[in-house]
Amino acid sequence: MIKMFLSRDYEIASRSFWVLAICACLVGCSQQEQIKRYGVRGTILLDGKAVAKGPLRFTPDADSGNRGPESVAYIKDGQFQVKAEQGLVEGPYLVEVTVVNEKDEVIGAAKKTLTVSAKDENAFQIDLATRELRAVKNEDGGNDRGGKGEG
């Protein structure tokens, strides 16, 4: 009889554990879906002129407490846009800008910071100067053309 009593308690405890574990997973997943994302857009200028093209990478600034997702965008004729569906959460981001000219030559890259806000339209102008650009390493470890700084 004691064996049957312990077996029944174990079965109840086991079922309770699994129900609680599933509920915790569902709550965790639903909270992630509720993270508010914001679209961002803007202009990239190099020495006062629109950058022809190039990729942008938005990395959350973890040192400033931003634990949001990364995102990417592409510059076309000096403009970029990230739609809200792939957007950024509120907080500071480090933005890596790679400048590419009309001939598809990499000129260089630079990092800037920006802060996404829930109370703003999140339209940015990122001004770069040639002296800020650093060389970009290509896939074989060598440097692509461009960049005045060290790579």
PyMOL CGO cylinders between C-alpha atoms (Angstrom):
from pymol import cmd
from pymol.cgo import CYLINDER

trace = [
    CYLINDER, 0.00, 0.00, 0.00, 2.84, 2.44, 0.79, 0.3, 1, 1, 1, 1, 1, 1,
    CYLINDER, 2.84, 2.44, 0.79, 4.44, 1.58, -2.54, 0.3, 1, 1, 1, 1, 1, 1,
    CYLINDER, 4.44, 1.58, -2.54, 1.20, 2.39, -4.36, 0.3, 1, 1, 1, 1, 1, 1,
    CYLINDER, 1.20, 2.39, -4.36, 0.84, 5.68, -2.40, 0.3, 1, 1, 1, 1, 1, 1,
    CYLINDER, 0.84, 5.68, -2.40, 4.43, 6.76, -3.29, 0.3, 1, 1, 1, 1, 1, 1,
    CYLINDER, 4.43, 6.76, -3.29, 3.92, 5.75, -6.91, 0.3, 1, 1, 1, 1, 1, 1,
    CYLINDER, 3.92, 5.75, -6.91, 0.75, 7.85, -7.13, 0.3, 1, 1, 1, 1, 1, 1,
    CYLINDER, 0.75, 7.85, -7.13, 2.49, 10.87, -5.54, 0.3, 1, 1, 1, 1, 1, 1,
    CYLINDER, 2.49, 10.87, -5.54, 5.38, 10.52, -7.99, 0.3, 1, 1, 1, 1, 1, 1,
    CYLINDER, 5.38, 10.52, -7.99, 2.95, 10.37, -10.90, 0.3, 1, 1, 1, 1, 1, 1,
    CYLINDER, 2.95, 10.37, -10.90, 1.12, 13.52, -9.71, 0.3, 1, 1, 1, 1, 1, 1,
    CYLINDER, 1.12, 13.52, -9.71, 4.40, 15.37, -9.13, 0.3, 1, 1, 1, 1, 1, 1,
    CYLINDER, 4.40, 15.37, -9.13, 5.70, 14.32, -12.53, 0.3, 1, 1, 1, 1, 1, 1,
    CYLINDER, 5.70, 14.32, -12.53, 2.56, 15.48, -14.31, 0.3, 1, 1, 1, 1, 1, 1,
    CYLINDER, 2.56, 15.48, -14.31, 2.60, 18.76, -12.38, 0.3, 1, 1, 1, 1, 1, 1,
    CYLINDER, 2.60, 18.76, -12.38, 6.21, 19.35, -13.36, 0.3, 1, 1, 1, 1, 1, 1,
    CYLINDER, 6.21, 19.35, -13.36, 5.47, 18.87, -17.07, 0.3, 1, 1, 1, 1, 1, 1,
    CYLINDER, 5.47, 18.87, -17.07, 2.39, 21.09, -16.96, 0.3, 1, 1, 1, 1, 1, 1,
    CYLINDER, 2.39, 21.09, -16.96, 4.40, 23.86, -15.27, 0.3, 1, 1, 1, 1, 1, 1,
    CYLINDER, 4.40, 23.86, -15.27, 7.30, 23.44, -17.72, 0.3, 1, 1, 1, 1, 1, 1,
    CYLINDER, 7.30, 23.44, -17.72, 4.98, 23.73, -20.73, 0.3, 1, 1, 1, 1, 1, 1,
    CYLINDER, 4.98, 23.73, -20.73, 3.25, 26.79, -19.24, 0.3, 1, 1, 1, 1, 1, 1,
    CYLINDER, 3.25, 26.79, -19.24, 6.62, 28.46, -18.60, 0.3, 1, 1, 1, 1, 1, 1,
    CYLINDER, 6.62, 28.46, -18.60, 7.64, 27.85, -22.21, 0.3, 1, 1, 1, 1, 1, 1,
    CYLINDER, 7.64, 27.85, -22.21, 4.38, 29.27, -23.52, 0.3, 1, 1, 1, 1, 1, 1,
    CYLINDER, 4.38, 29.27, -23.52, 4.67, 32.37, -21.33, 0.3, 1, 1, 1, 1, 1, 1,
    CYLINDER, 4.67, 32.37, -21.33, 8.29, 32.89, -22.40, 0.3, 1, 1, 1, 1, 1, 1,
    CYLINDER, 8.29, 32.89, -22.40, 7.44, 32.55, -26.09, 0.3, 1, 1, 1, 1, 1, 1,
    CYLINDER, 7.44, 32.55, -26.09, 4.46, 34.87, -25.89, 0.3, 1, 1, 1, 1, 1, 1,
    CYLINDER, 4.46, 34.87, -25.89, 6.55, 37.52, -24.12, 0.3, 1, 1, 1, 1, 1, 1,
    CYLINDER, 6.55, 37.52, -24.12, 9.13, 37.43, -26.91, 0.3, 1, 1, 1, 1, 1, 1,
    CYLINDER, 9.13, 37.43, -26.91, 6.41, 37.94, -29.51, 0.3, 1, 1, 1, 1, 1, 1,
    CYLINDER, 6.41, 37.94, -29.51, 5.26, 41.06, -27.64, 0.3, 1, 1, 1, 1, 1, 1,
    CYLINDER, 5.26, 41.06, -27.64, 8.61, 42.87, -28.01, 0.3, 1, 1, 1, 1, 1, 1,
    CYLINDER, 8.61, 42.87, -28.01, 7.88, 46.14, -29.76, 0.3, 1, 1, 1, 1, 1, 1,
    CYLINDER, 7.88, 46.14, -29.76, 9.99, 46.71, -32.86, 0.3, 1, 1, 1, 1, 1, 1,
    CYLINDER, 9.99, 46.71, -32.86, 10.43, 50.01, -34.64, 0.3, 1, 1, 1, 1, 1, 1,
    CYLINDER, 10.43, 50.01, -34.64, 11.21, 50.74, -38.24, 0.3, 1, 1, 1, 1, 1, 1,
    CYLINDER, 11.21, 50.74, -38.24, 14.17, 53.01, -38.92, 0.3, 1, 1, 1, 1, 1, 1,
    CYLINDER, 14.17, 53.01, -38.92, 15.16, 54.96, -42.01, 0.3, 1, 1, 1, 1, 1, 1,
    CYLINDER, 15.16, 54.96, -42.01, 17.67, 57.52, -42.96, 0.3, 1, 1, 1, 1, 1, 1,
    CYLINDER, 17.67, 57.52, -42.96, 20.41, 58.99, -45.05, 0.3, 1, 1, 1, 1, 1, 1,
    CYLINDER, 20.41, 58.99, -45.05, 24.11, 58.13, -45.17, 0.3, 1, 1, 1, 1, 1, 1,
    CYLINDER, 24.11, 58.13, -45.17, 26.49, 60.90, -46.27, 0.3, 1, 1, 1, 1, 1, 1,
    CYLINDER, 26.49, 60.90, -46.27, 30.23, 60.71, -46.91, 0.3, 1, 1, 1, 1, 1, 1,
    CYLINDER, 30.23, 60.71, -46.91, 31.92, 64.11, -46.94, 0.3, 1, 1, 1, 1, 1, 1,
    CYLINDER, 31.92, 64.11, -46.94, 28.50, 65.69, -47.45, 0.3, 1, 1, 1, 1, 1, 1,
    CYLINDER, 28.50, 65.69, -47.45, 27.52, 63.51, -50.44, 0.3, 1, 1, 1, 1, 1, 1,
    CYLINDER, 27.52, 63.51, -50.44, 25.11, 60.58, -50.55, 0.3, 1, 1, 1, 1, 1, 1,
    CYLINDER, 25.11, 60.58, -50.55, 26.79, 57.18, -50.28, 0.3, 1, 1, 1, 1, 1, 1,
    CYLINDER, 26.79, 57.18, -50.28, 26.07, 55.16, -53.44, 0.3, 1, 1, 1, 1, 1, 1,
    CYLINDER, 26.07, 55.16, -53.44, 25.49, 51.82, -51.74, 0.3, 1, 1, 1, 1, 1, 1,
    CYLINDER, 25.49, 51.82, -51.74, 26.66, 49.44, -49.07, 0.3, 1, 1, 1, 1, 1, 1,
    CYLINDER, 26.66, 49.44, -49.07, 25.46, 47.33, -46.15, 0.3, 1, 1, 1, 1, 1, 1,
    CYLINDER, 25.46, 47.33, -46.15, 24.61, 48.53, -42.64, 0.3, 1, 1, 1, 1, 1, 1,
    CYLINDER, 24.61, 48.53, -42.64, 24.61, 46.27, -39.59, 0.3, 1, 1, 1, 1, 1, 1,
    CYLINDER, 24.61, 46.27, -39.59, 22.72, 47.34, -36.48, 0.3, 1, 1, 1, 1, 1, 1,
    CYLINDER, 22.72, 47.34, -36.48, 24.08, 45.66, -33.34, 0.3, 1, 1, 1, 1, 1, 1,
    CYLINDER, 24.08, 45.66, -33.34, 22.41, 46.27, -29.98, 0.3, 1, 1, 1, 1, 1, 1,
    CYLINDER, 22.41, 46.27, -29.98, 24.75, 48.11, -27.59, 0.3, 1, 1, 1, 1, 1, 1,
    CYLINDER, 24.75, 48.11, -27.59, 24.84, 45.52, -24.81, 0.3, 1, 1, 1, 1, 1, 1,
    CYLINDER, 24.84, 45.52, -24.81, 27.17, 47.71, -22.72, 0.3, 1, 1, 1, 1, 1, 1,
    CYLINDER, 27.17, 47.71, -22.72, 24.32, 50.23, -22.54, 0.3, 1, 1, 1, 1, 1, 1,
    CYLINDER, 24.32, 50.23, -22.54, 21.75, 47.58, -21.66, 0.3, 1, 1, 1, 1, 1, 1,
    CYLINDER, 21.75, 47.58, -21.66, 20.22, 46.89, -25.09, 0.3, 1, 1, 1, 1, 1, 1,
    CYLINDER, 20.22, 46.89, -25.09, 19.53, 43.16, -25.46, 0.3, 1, 1, 1, 1, 1, 1,
    CYLINDER, 19.53, 43.16, -25.46, 17.46, 43.52, -28.66, 0.3, 1, 1, 1, 1, 1, 1,
    CYLINDER, 17.46, 43.52, -28.66, 17.90, 41.80, -32.00, 0.3, 1, 1, 1, 1, 1, 1,
    CYLINDER, 17.90, 41.80, -32.00, 20.46, 42.64, -34.67, 0.3, 1, 1, 1, 1, 1, 1,
    CYLINDER, 20.46, 42.64, -34.67, 19.25, 43.88, -38.02, 0.3, 1, 1, 1, 1, 1, 1,
    CYLINDER, 19.25, 43.88, -38.02, 20.69, 44.76, -41.40, 0.3, 1, 1, 1, 1, 1, 1,
    CYLINDER, 20.69, 44.76, -41.40, 19.85, 47.23, -44.14, 0.3, 1, 1, 1, 1, 1, 1,
    CYLINDER, 19.85, 47.23, -44.14, 21.30, 48.23, -47.48, 0.3, 1, 1, 1, 1, 1, 1,
    CYLINDER, 21.30, 48.23, -47.48, 22.18, 51.72, -48.63, 0.3, 1, 1, 1, 1, 1, 1,
    CYLINDER, 22.18, 51.72, -48.63, 20.88, 52.70, -52.05, 0.3, 1, 1, 1, 1, 1, 1,
    CYLINDER, 20.88, 52.70, -52.05, 21.51, 56.22, -53.36, 0.3, 1, 1, 1, 1, 1, 1,
    CYLINDER, 21.51, 56.22, -53.36, 22.25, 57.41, -49.83, 0.3, 1, 1, 1, 1, 1, 1,
    CYLINDER, 22.25, 57.41, -49.83, 19.02, 56.03, -48.30, 0.3, 1, 1, 1, 1, 1, 1,
    CYLINDER, 19.02, 56.03, -48.30, 18.30, 53.06, -46.05, 0.3, 1, 1, 1, 1, 1, 1,
    CYLINDER, 18.30, 53.06, -46.05, 15.24, 51.59, -44.37, 0.3, 1, 1, 1, 1, 1, 1,
    CYLINDER, 15.24, 51.59, -44.37, 14.46, 48.79, -41.93, 0.3, 1, 1, 1, 1, 1, 1,
    CYLINDER, 14.46, 48.79, -41.93, 10.76, 47.92, -41.77, 0.3, 1, 1, 1, 1, 1, 1,
    CYLINDER, 10.76, 47.92, -41.77, 9.15, 47.46, -38.38, 0.3, 1, 1, 1, 1, 1, 1,
    CYLINDER, 9.15, 47.46, -38.38, 8.70, 43.69, -38.93, 0.3, 1, 1, 1, 1, 1, 1,
    CYLINDER, 8.70, 43.69, -38.93, 12.50, 43.29, -39.01, 0.3, 1, 1, 1, 1, 1, 1,
    CYLINDER, 12.50, 43.29, -39.01, 13.02, 46.42, -36.96, 0.3, 1, 1, 1, 1, 1, 1,
    CYLINDER, 13.02, 46.42, -36.96, 14.89, 47.36, -33.87, 0.3, 1, 1, 1, 1, 1, 1,
    CYLINDER, 14.89, 47.36, -33.87, 13.84, 47.56, -30.26, 0.3, 1, 1, 1, 1, 1, 1,
    CYLINDER, 13.84, 47.56, -30.26, 14.06, 50.75, -28.28, 0.3, 1, 1, 1, 1, 1, 1,
    CYLINDER, 14.06, 50.75, -28.28, 17.58, 51.57, -27.13, 0.3, 1, 1, 1, 1, 1, 1,
    CYLINDER, 17.58, 51.57, -27.13, 21.12, 52.29, -28.33, 0.3, 1, 1, 1, 1, 1, 1,
    CYLINDER, 21.12, 52.29, -28.33, 22.68, 50.53, -31.33, 0.3, 1, 1, 1, 1, 1, 1,
    CYLINDER, 22.68, 50.53, -31.33, 26.14, 50.38, -32.84, 0.3, 1, 1, 1, 1, 1, 1,
    CYLINDER, 26.14, 50.38, -32.84, 25.86, 50.84, -36.59, 0.3, 1, 1, 1, 1, 1, 1,
    CYLINDER, 25.86, 50.84, -36.59, 28.56, 49.47, -38.89, 0.3, 1, 1, 1, 1, 1, 1,
    CYLINDER, 28.56, 49.47, -38.89, 28.44, 51.29, -42.23, 0.3, 1, 1, 1, 1, 1, 1,
    CYLINDER, 28.44, 51.29, -42.23, 30.36, 49.88, -45.20, 0.3, 1, 1, 1, 1, 1, 1,
    CYLINDER, 30.36, 49.88, -45.20, 30.74, 52.43, -47.99, 0.3, 1, 1, 1, 1, 1, 1,
    CYLINDER, 30.74, 52.43, -47.99, 30.72, 51.10, -51.58, 0.3, 1, 1, 1, 1, 1, 1,
    CYLINDER, 30.72, 51.10, -51.58, 31.07, 53.33, -54.65, 0.3, 1, 1, 1, 1, 1, 1,
    CYLINDER, 31.07, 53.33, -54.65, 29.24, 53.13, -57.99, 0.3, 1, 1, 1, 1, 1, 1,
    CYLINDER, 29.24, 53.13, -57.99, 31.93, 50.75, -59.35, 0.3, 1, 1, 1, 1, 1, 1,
    CYLINDER, 31.93, 50.75, -59.35, 31.25, 48.26, -56.52, 0.3, 1, 1, 1, 1, 1, 1,
    CYLINDER, 31.25, 48.26, -56.52, 34.57, 49.11, -54.85, 0.3, 1, 1, 1, 1, 1, 1,
    CYLINDER, 34.57, 49.11, -54.85, 34.61, 49.09, -51.07, 0.3, 1, 1, 1, 1, 1, 1,
    CYLINDER, 34.61, 49.09, -51.07, 35.81, 52.50, -49.91, 0.3, 1, 1, 1, 1, 1, 1,
    CYLINDER, 35.81, 52.50, -49.91, 35.94, 51.61, -46.22, 0.3, 1, 1, 1, 1, 1, 1,
    CYLINDER, 35.94, 51.61, -46.22, 33.82, 51.21, -43.10, 0.3, 1, 1, 1, 1, 1, 1,
    CYLINDER, 33.82, 51.21, -43.10, 32.98, 53.16, -39.98, 0.3, 1, 1, 1, 1, 1, 1,
    CYLINDER, 32.98, 53.16, -39.98, 30.98, 52.66, -36.79, 0.3, 1, 1, 1, 1, 1, 1,
    CYLINDER, 30.98, 52.66, -36.79, 28.44, 55.11, -35.43, 0.3, 1, 1, 1, 1, 1, 1,
    CYLINDER, 28.44, 55.11, -35.43, 25.90, 54.97, -32.65, 0.3, 1, 1, 1, 1, 1, 1,
    CYLINDER, 25.90, 54.97, -32.65, 22.21, 55.78, -32.75, 0.3, 1, 1, 1, 1, 1, 1,
    CYLINDER, 22.21, 55.78, -32.75, 19.33, 55.37, -30.35, 0.3, 1, 1, 1, 1, 1, 1,
    CYLINDER, 19.33, 55.37, -30.35, 15.94, 54.02, -31.36, 0.3, 1, 1, 1, 1, 1, 1,
    CYLINDER, 15.94, 54.02, -31.36, 13.08, 55.66, -29.49, 0.3, 1, 1, 1, 1, 1, 1,
    CYLINDER, 13.08, 55.66, -29.49, 9.43, 54.78, -28.98, 0.3, 1, 1, 1, 1, 1, 1,
    CYLINDER, 9.43, 54.78, -28.98, 8.63, 58.52, -29.04, 0.3, 1, 1, 1, 1, 1, 1,
    CYLINDER, 8.63, 58.52, -29.04, 10.36, 59.33, -32.32, 0.3, 1, 1, 1, 1, 1, 1,
    CYLINDER, 10.36, 59.33, -32.32, 9.93, 58.60, -36.02, 0.3, 1, 1, 1, 1, 1, 1,
    CYLINDER, 9.93, 58.60, -36.02, 13.46, 57.11, -35.99, 0.3, 1, 1, 1, 1, 1, 1,
    CYLINDER, 13.46, 57.11, -35.99, 14.73, 58.93, -39.06, 0.3, 1, 1, 1, 1, 1, 1,
    CYLINDER, 14.73, 58.93, -39.06, 18.50, 59.37, -38.94, 0.3, 1, 1, 1, 1, 1, 1,
    CYLINDER, 18.50, 59.37, -38.94, 21.20, 61.13, -40.90, 0.3, 1, 1, 1, 1, 1, 1,
    CYLINDER, 21.20, 61.13, -40.90, 24.59, 59.50, -40.50, 0.3, 1, 1, 1, 1, 1, 1,
    CYLINDER, 24.59, 59.50, -40.50, 27.42, 61.82, -41.54, 0.3, 1, 1, 1, 1, 1, 1,
    CYLINDER, 27.42, 61.82, -41.54, 30.78, 60.20, -42.29, 0.3, 1, 1, 1, 1, 1, 1,
    CYLINDER, 30.78, 60.20, -42.29, 34.11, 61.70, -43.24, 0.3, 1, 1, 1, 1, 1, 1,
    CYLINDER, 34.11, 61.70, -43.24, 36.69, 59.91, -45.38, 0.3, 1, 1, 1, 1, 1, 1,
    CYLINDER, 36.69, 59.91, -45.38, 39.23, 60.23, -42.53, 0.3, 1, 1, 1, 1, 1, 1,
    CYLINDER, 39.23, 60.23, -42.53, 36.91, 58.12, -40.31, 0.3, 1, 1, 1, 1, 1, 1,
    CYLINDER, 36.91, 58.12, -40.31, 36.86, 55.14, -42.67, 0.3, 1, 1, 1, 1, 1, 1,
    CYLINDER, 36.86, 55.14, -42.67, 38.96, 52.10, -41.94, 0.3, 1, 1, 1, 1, 1, 1,
    CYLINDER, 38.96, 52.10, -41.94, 40.00, 49.38, -44.36, 0.3, 1, 1, 1, 1, 1, 1,
    CYLINDER, 40.00, 49.38, -44.36, 37.65, 46.42, -44.64, 0.3, 1, 1, 1, 1, 1, 1,
    CYLINDER, 37.65, 46.42, -44.64, 39.09, 42.91, -44.54, 0.3, 1, 1, 1, 1, 1, 1,
    CYLINDER, 39.09, 42.91, -44.54, 37.97, 40.70, -47.39, 0.3, 1, 1, 1, 1, 1, 1,
    CYLINDER, 37.97, 40.70, -47.39, 37.18, 36.98, -47.11, 0.3, 1, 1, 1, 1, 1, 1,
    CYLINDER, 37.18, 36.98, -47.11, 40.79, 35.82, -47.62, 0.3, 1, 1, 1, 1, 1, 1,
    CYLINDER, 40.79, 35.82, -47.62, 42.05, 38.01, -44.75, 0.3, 1, 1, 1, 1, 1, 1,
    CYLINDER, 42.05, 38.01, -44.75, 43.55, 40.74, -46.92, 0.3, 1, 1, 1, 1, 1, 1,
    CYLINDER, 43.55, 40.74, -46.92, 42.31, 44.31, -47.08, 0.3, 1, 1, 1, 1, 1, 1,
    CYLINDER, 42.31, 44.31, -47.08, 39.91, 45.54, -49.71, 0.3, 1, 1, 1, 1, 1, 1,
    CYLINDER, 39.91, 45.54, -49.71, 40.71, 48.88, -51.22, 0.3, 1, 1, 1, 1, 1, 1,
    CYLINDER, 40.71, 48.88, -51.22, 39.95, 51.99, -49.31, 0.3, 1, 1, 1, 1, 1, 1,
    CYLINDER, 39.95, 51.99, -49.31, 40.07, 53.24, -45.80, 0.3, 1, 1, 1, 1, 1, 1,
    CYLINDER, 40.07, 53.24, -45.80, 42.46, 55.76, -44.39, 0.3, 1, 1, 1, 1, 1, 1,
    CYLINDER, 42.46, 55.76, -44.39, 42.65, 54.10, -40.98, 0.3, 1, 1, 1, 1, 1, 1,
    CYLINDER, 42.65, 54.10, -40.98, 44.06, 50.82, -39.79, 0.3, 1, 1, 1, 1, 1, 1,
    CYLINDER, 44.06, 50.82, -39.79, 42.13, 47.61, -40.48, 0.3, 1, 1, 1, 1, 1, 1,
]
cmd.load_cgo(trace, "trace")
